Amino acid sequence: MSKLWLGVISLVMLSSLAGNADSGEFLWKLARIDNDSVTLIGADDIRKTAKICREDRSKVAAFLGKSVKVDFEDLKGEPWVVRLESWK
């Protein structure tokens, strides 16, 4: 009986971790900064353009050409950069 409960608890924990895996965080290379967007290059030269606040442009400029970890949020059908940090 204890093995059954252990299996159920393991299944619940595994399913909760799987839900967190699709959080919108990805590793990219920051290729370009425009007035209100950034262009990121991912694996296999996949390009993604995401919106960014104009006030954050100066902060993001330090990461140009570097690998970054990006957290996206979908607002009104457009991806917006919520957080961008350097990745070693």
N, C-alpha and C positions, 0 to 999 in steps of 0.2 A: 504494500500500500504506500509506503514512503517513497518507493521508486516512481510510482505514478504521480505523486505530488511534485517530486523533483522534476519530472518531465514536463508537467504543466507549467511550473514556475520558469523553467528554462525556455519553454516555448513563448511565454508571455514576455520575458526579457529580450529574447531574440527578435520578436516582432516589434517591440518598442525601439530597439536599436535600428532596425530596418527602416522605420518611419523617419528617423533622424538622418539617414544617409542621403536623402534627397533634399538637402537644405539650400541648394543654390550656391554652394561654395566650390570654386574651381581654381586650379592653378593656370595662370596665363602669363604671357609676356606682354607688357604694355607697349604698344607700337605707336600710337598716335593720340594726341589730345586736341580736341576741337573746342569751340566755344561752349557747347553744352553736352558733349559726348566724348567718350574714349573708345579707341579701337584696340581690341585685345586679340592676340594670336595664341591659339591653343595647340594641342597635339595634332599632328598631320596637317599643319597650316590652316586649321579652321579659324576663321575670323568671326569675331562677335563685336558688335557695336552696342554700347550701353550708355544711357543718359547719366549725367553727373551734374551736380549743382555748380553754378559758376563760381561760387565762393571757394569751392574745393579744388579748383584747377591748380592753384599755386602749390597746394599740398601734394597733389598727385604728380606734378611735374618732376619731383625728385625721384620718382620711380620709373621714369621714361626709359625704355630699353631693358628693364630688369624684369625678373620673374616676380610675380605678385600673386597673392591669394586674394580672391575677390568674392565677396558675398553679394549676390544679386537679390533684388526684390521686384516683383512684377507689379507695376502701378499703371493702371489704365491701358493695359496691353503692351507696355513698353518696359524693357528691363532697365532698372536703375541700380547704380552702384551704391550699396549701403555702406560697405566697409572695404577698404583696400589696404593691404599691408604687405611689406616686403617678404619675400620667401628666399631662403638661402639655397 
